[in-house]
Amino acid sequence: MAAAGGRDRERPATRGLAASSEDVLSVDAVEEQAAALARRGPGRERIAELAGGAPLLRIDGLVAGYGKMEILHRIDLQVAAGQSLCLIGPNGAGKSTVLNSIYGFARIKAGAIVLDGRDVTRLSPSQKLSRAGIAYVLQDNSVFPDMTVEENLWMGGYLLNSAEQAREAAERVLRKYGRLARRRRQLARVLSGGERRLLEISRALVMDPRVLLIDEPSIGLEPRYIDMVFEILADLQGSEGKAILMVEQNAKKGLEFADVGYVLVSGTVAMADTGDRLLRHPEVGRLFLGG
């Protein structure tokens, strides 16, 4: 787990890491008590049970990181088609690295990533999208501000066989999201933060992925747009059967949405359960949900 430096380590835990108002924990205390949870992590049987025994995406014993730095230590994870899974945990626990590893942005040292029974561990990011049906919506603002909404969507189909196919796929997405269709000729720079997030998700859908990875869907958004984004994700999961794997800094919101939640600590899975049960778990509430 990444250590905070100097003065930051003296501050009370923040962003979902604070304990109740009666007993505010320091970052060090949160890390120490979260590490105790990690030593009682779930077995593979429980992880398989939470995915209904029929996962679309499976991670087995994943060891990964960046350069020589190892961040993830034998991670197991399973998510089924039409199921959502939210990763929560302290800063530096490896949550975004899980998504980066699945998509091919991190260095995998051991373990396997399996989609629908096929090993896709060593596919490149473009192959993960075009051949495996895995799309990734990054945390950072990734729209092209000087392109129109329509042109941004065309870019989502850059791996299709022709520009015409990309346009047809973009039209399919625009028919689904009238808010974007009404602004199709406008530059992306004029969109609100929520509309930009909608555009990022919509662009990922141009390739009609089976698995959607999304890092911090609510970050920087007003409450009304947060609700809009989660409504869109719920529709993709429910009506289109997509598997959704997300990292969410608002742990309470993420667990309220997700079917399954994993708590990551120091690059390992400390807990795995339904979102509802994790919301009610006293240790999760005390360490990660603000009391």
C-alpha positions, 0 to 999 in steps of 0.5 A: 500500500502506498504510504502517505507522506509527512503531514498527510499521515497525521490527518484523520482518514478522509474520502470514505476512510474516516471512522465515526465522529466519536472515534476518528481514525488516523490513516495509519490506524485505518491501514493497520486495521484494514490489514487485519481484515486482509489476513482473513480474506475470502477463499476462491469458493466464496468468490465463485459463489458470488458470481453464481458459479458462471463467471464471464470474467475471471481473474486467477492469482493475478500478480501485477504492477508497474516496472519492478513494483508489484502492486497486486499479490495473487488477486482472485476475482469473478464477475458474471454477465449482467452483474456489477462488481465494485472495488473499494478500499484505501488509497493505494490498495491497488483498485485501479491497478486491477482495472489496468491489469485486465485491460493491459495497462499494467505489467502482469507477472503471474496469474491469468485473466479469463473471459468466457473460458478464453485466456486473454491475459496477454492480449494488448489493449486494442485486442482486449477491446476488439477481440475480447469485448472489454472496454475501459472508461478511464478516470481522467477526462478523456473526451476530445474537446475540439471534436464534436460529440458525434466525432468523439463517438466515431473515435470509439469505433476506430478498431472497426473495419471501416469508417462507415461501420464506426458511424453506424455504431455511433448512430446506434448509441445516439439513438439510445441517448437522446441527451447526446443526440441533441448535441451531436454537432456541438464541440465536446468542450461545451458539455457539462461534467456529467455530459462528458462522462456520459459521452465517455461511457457512450464512446466505450459502447460503440464497440458493443463490449461484453465487459465494461471497466469504469474507474471512478464513475462519479468523480467530480460530478454533481449529485444529479449527474451521479444519479444519471451515470448510475442509472445508465450503468444499471440499464447496461447491466440489466437490459443489455447483460453487460458485466460491470467492474468499477472502482468508486471513491464514494464507497457507499454509492458504489456498494449501493449500486453493485451486486458484489463488492470487494474490499482491497487492502495492500494489493489483496482481496480482504473481503468479498460479499454482496454489496448489501452485506458489505454496507451493513458490515460494521468493520467496513462501515467504520473503516471505509464508509465514514462510520 
